[in-house]
Amino acid sequence: MVLTWKSFLKIWKTQPENKYRKNLRDAKMSTRAIQYLNKKGINIKVVEYEHDEKGAEFAARAIGFPLERTIKTLVVDLGNKKYSFALMPGDKQLALKQLAKVCNVKRAAMADTATAERLTGYLVGGISPFGAKQNLPAVIEKDLMKYDRVAINAGQRGVMLIMKPGDIVKALDCDVARIVQQQR
């Protein structure tokens, strides 16, 4: 289901007053990520939750979604002022050496908070690969492709998108590769 502003308002008006209502009215529930996906005709379901803490584990628990199907969006420094998104299962750690290999660079490191926020225009805890201020290449973990639906941040703390992993690849034209740390 693609949620348009008109259909959102229709649903929203039928909901009882809650903590989100004022915040959603202010935000108009139209993040750059949602606008980006709507323009591309990608089918999404928007899910909101009470954002008490950052992290995929909390978000998954809050929306009742499996952690291994909840994507954390990481911003990675590839050196020489090049950056990339790494889209990872919430229960896994990124293998930086593997990502560097996929991106054809010598090494990769996690971008600091200020850099991630500057490049994306989103706050940490709400970073989405869709509609970022700078168009960064993305790599999605191969294991995520086996699921029918995954959850990914909508570009605002407390708002997630449920969508097909294939639609993420299509929307971002991203690489699919094994980038998780292998358990020993």
Secondary structure, 3 states (H helix, E strand, C coil): CCCCHHHHHHHHHHCCCCHHHHHHHHHCCCCHHHHHHHHCCCCCEEEECCCCCCCHHHHHHHHCCCHHHEEEEEEEEEECCEEEEEEEECCCCECHHHHHHHCCCCCCEECCHHHHHHHHCCCCCCCCCCCCCCCCCEEEEHHHHHCCCEEEEEEECCEEEEECHHHHHHHHCCEEECCECCCC
